[in-house]
C-alpha cells in the first residue's frame, strides 16, 4: 500500500496544482481508476488488480 501512495504522489500529486479540493478528488479518483486497470502488482503475480480479479473468478467457475 505504501508503494501505491509513493507512486500516486510521484506520478500525479507533485505535478499538479489543484484549484479546489474537489478538483483534486476528481483527478485522483480517475488516476486510481486507471491505476487499477493498468497497474501491475508484485503481490498479485504482476497482474493488474482487474486482471487478478477476473482470473480469480474464472478459476472459481472452472474449479468446483
N, C-alpha and C positions, 0 to 999 in steps of 0.2 A: 504494500500500500504506500509506503514511503517513496518508493521509486516512481510511482504514478504521480504523486504530488510534485516531486522534483521535475519530472518530465512536463507536467502541466505548467509549472512556473517558468521553466526554461523555454518551452516552445510557445507559450501563449501569454501568460500574465506579464512577464518582463518586457514584452514587445508591444504592449497595448496601453493606450491611455483611454480610460473609460470616462464618459461624460457623467453617467449616473450609475448608481448601484444596479439598477435594472438592466442597463446595457451590459454590465459585467456579467450578471447572472445569465442573461440570454446567450452571450458569447460563450461562456463556459459550458452551458448546457449543450450547445451544438458541438463544441470541442469534445466533450465527454462522449456524446453520442457517436461521433466519428471515431474516436479512440476505441470505443468498444467494438466497433465493426472492423477496424483495421489493425489495431494494436496487438502484436504478438507478445505472449507472456510465457516466461520460462516455467512458471508453476503449472501452466496448462499444456505443457508439451509443445511450446512455441506455436500455439494456436491462438487466434483471437478469441475473446470471450464468446462471441456469437458462434464461431465455428465449433468451439468446445461444447457449447450447449446443444447445438444441432447434433454433434456426434454422440453426446450423452443420450439424448432421446432416441436416436436411431438405434444405438446399442440396446436400449431398454426394450424397444419393439422387437428386435431380432432375437435377443436372448431372454427366454422366459424367466 
